[in-house]
Amino acid sequence: MAIDSKVVAQVAHLACLQVDDNETAALSERLNDILAMVDQLQQADVDGVAPLAHPLDVSQPLRDDQVTEPDVRERVMPIAPATEAGCFLVPRVIE
């Protein structure tokens, strides 16, 4: 699939990006180069290669959860603008 200046201009419009007319030619050339590299990668023989989630066979060590900050609820609840049943009330932002 070849990308021309018209496609770059359409995508820029949809993405709300301001791209000058003289930049669209350079961008389309760079995008076509990227697509050519992807085509080269797709031609690689990967038969017998198991998919990997990570290139190294390592595991992430987990640590025990430890409380590191003090509970300040009792000190901040009285100065909050609005509370109910131990929770902070905030204005609705989504109708």
N, C-alpha and C positions, 0 to 999 in steps of 0.2 A: 504494500500500500504506500503510495507516494503522497507526501504532504506538500501542498503548494501554498503560495502566499494567501490565497483566498481562504483555505482551511485554517491557517494560522490566525487570520483576521476574525473568522467566525468564532474560534475557540477563545480568543482574547476578549471578544465581545461577551460571550457567555460567562467567562470568568471575571468580568468587570475589570479587565486590565487595559491600560492604555498603551497601545503598541503603534509606533509610527509606521507609515508605509515603507520607509526605507529599512526598517528593522525586520519586517515580515519575511523578506527574501533570505536574510541571514538566518533567521530562526527556522524557516522551513528547511534550509540546507542542513542545519545542525540536527533537527529532528529526523530528517531522512538518514543522516549518518548513524544516529542512535538506532533507528529501525533496522539499518543494515547490519549493525553489530548484533542485534537480537536475532536476526535471521541466521547469522553465523553460529550463534549459540544453539539455536534450535537444530542445526545440522549435526551437532555433536552426538556420537553414539553413546547412549546411556543405558543400553540393555544390560541387565544384570547389576545395575547400581541401585542399591536400596536408598529410598528417600531418607533424608536426615532432617531433624529439627534443629540440630546444632552440629557444626563441623568437628567439635571435640567431644570425646566421650567423658563428660564430667557431670557431676551432680552438684546442685546448689545446697550447701549445708544450711540447715535451718537452726535458728537460735530460739531459746525459750523467750516468751514474751515477758517483759519486765516493765513495771510501771516506773517511769522516770520523771514524770511531772506530777506535782501535788494536785489534789482535788480542790479546786477553788470555787466550786458551785455555790457553797453557802455564802461566800463573800461577794459574788457577782450577781446573784439573783436579786438582792434588794435594789441594786442600782440599774437593773435592766428596765427598758421602757415598758415591756409587757411580758408577763410570764403566766403559765398555767400548768398546774400539776408538775412542777419541777422542770418545765421545758420553756425555752425562749420562744415567744411568738414574734413572727416577722410578717411584714406586709406581703400579700399575695402578689407574685410577679407574673404569673401565667393565668390568664382568664380561662 
